[in-house]
Amino acid sequence: MQIQFTETSPANVRLVARVVNQGDALADLDAALTDGAHAARFAGRTGQVFEGFAMDEGSLKRVALTGAGESAAANRRLNVEKAGAALTAKFLTSGETAMVLDLGHADLSGEEAAAVLLGVRLRAWRHDKYRTKLAAEKRPSLEQVHVIGAPAGTEDAWETASAIAKGVEFTRMLVAEPANIVYPESFVALCEEAFEGTGAEITVLDDDAMAELGMGALLGVGQGSERPSRLLAISWNGGKPDEQPTVFVGKGVTFDTGGISLKPPPGMEDMKWDMGGAGAVAGGMLALVSRKAKANVVAVMGLVENMPDGKAQRPGDVVTTMSGQTVEVLNTDAEGRLVLCDALHWAQEEYDPARIIDFATLTGAMIIALGHEHGGLFSNDDDLSEQLLGAGKTTGDKLWRLPIGPAYDKLIDSPIADIKNVGPRPAGSITAAQFLHRFIKKGTPWAHCDIAGMVWADKPGHTWDKGATGYGARLIDQLVSENFEG
């Protein structure tokens, strides 16, 4: 969707929209519109939309009001974002190709006005690439938004917000594409294309390079697939030359059958998004690089496909990780932690990070615990946890902290190796996090975000349609913006 700022409303655009605060008077509108809004009980509540029609200099105008909630609300930024998104949800397939959006009536700051536009753009993203017979009235028509009445600072704030939107959209695309399109090699190629010319540095390790480094856990997951595995790193040096980077690590299982521990067929098609952690990390990195963040940041993604085959690893196999620790693989469907443990160790060895945060669709137990409202957060550092929780509240990518500790750690001791890749049925998400913690060097602040319930939605949300949500990309950008930029 194209968004442009103009001084006056283009005469040939029929759809005109306005942001309205809860409780604001509508006295300057056409009397029929005012009466219609009152009759429809439009009160400016967050995300509420009213549509009416009015004549303007002989032309029929389609007028929309969208509610921004209370002007003094603590979550004002998210509320106005929802107001913009509600307009897109209402009019994306309305037959209108353009909309005039008046931002001059809700006492918005420049950043709040940009948040309205962010909502407009994010809600417009859809994945219709393969829908060749979609009825015309169901196809998106709204392509252009003309912004008038923008408060001071909006255009500068929108430059940053549009970079964030670009990252979220990239995450959604990676997550939404089927596994015959996005697999380890093509994931790398898509990232190389997206980051071309940005100044970011890209490093790719193939199977041979990872084998030489001793990444037996990651390679063990992918050994049953005809698709070779990859380790992808994207580095951005926007901070001080001598400053340790913040490193994000993403689980990138581009399709997960469960391996020999085969998943049940119903719902297996959803496992195309088991690379949602890597997708979030790639999109968050693209947002940071696109807005030229003043920080040193690295994104590392372990990319594999987990398939059953005569070459696939078996339950009971023992693998040696890059760290030298050995793992008894009791369940080949607990593969994400095997990918991450080698990726985490390599990232620490390669970049000596100031802090390291991983994102992964790691456990179904996380969905049982938190549903689709929060991602799970586990950490060895209280300050980093608070920073992540705060960033989640700001962006709407919410997190909830859960415990780790020695009592859980002993549940994954193996009788024949250093560690086993699954514990007992209770506390499944916690023992998975505890597994990862064993690969974090002493003194390194670390957080693990289990986002299994967040990367895909079966119904539309405020700023996304059904399908890929883009969860995590904004969280990463906000975390860096609030805490680590110089």
Protein Blocks (a to p, Z undefined) as FASTA:
>chain_A
ZZdddfbdcfklmbdcddddehiacklpcfklmmmmmmnopghighiacdddddeehiac
ddddddebjfkbfklmmmmmmmmmmmmmmmmmnopabdcddfklnopafklmmmmmmmmm
mmmpccfklmmkbcfklpcfblbdcdehiaehklmmmmmmmmmmmmmmmmmmmmmpcfkl
mcfklmmmmmmmmmgonlpacddddfklmmmnopaklmmmmmmpmbdcddddddddfbcf
klccddddddddfbaghpjmpcdfehplmmmmmmmmmmmmmmmmmmmmmnopabdddddd
ddddddddfkbccehiacddfkopacddfbfklmmlmmmmmmmmmmmmmnopabdcdddd
fbfklmmmnopmbccdddfbfklmmmmmmmmmmnopacddddddfklmmmmccfkbmbdc
bdcfehklmmmmmmmmmmpcehiacddddfklmmpcfbdcfkbcehjehiojlmmmmmmm
mmmcZZ
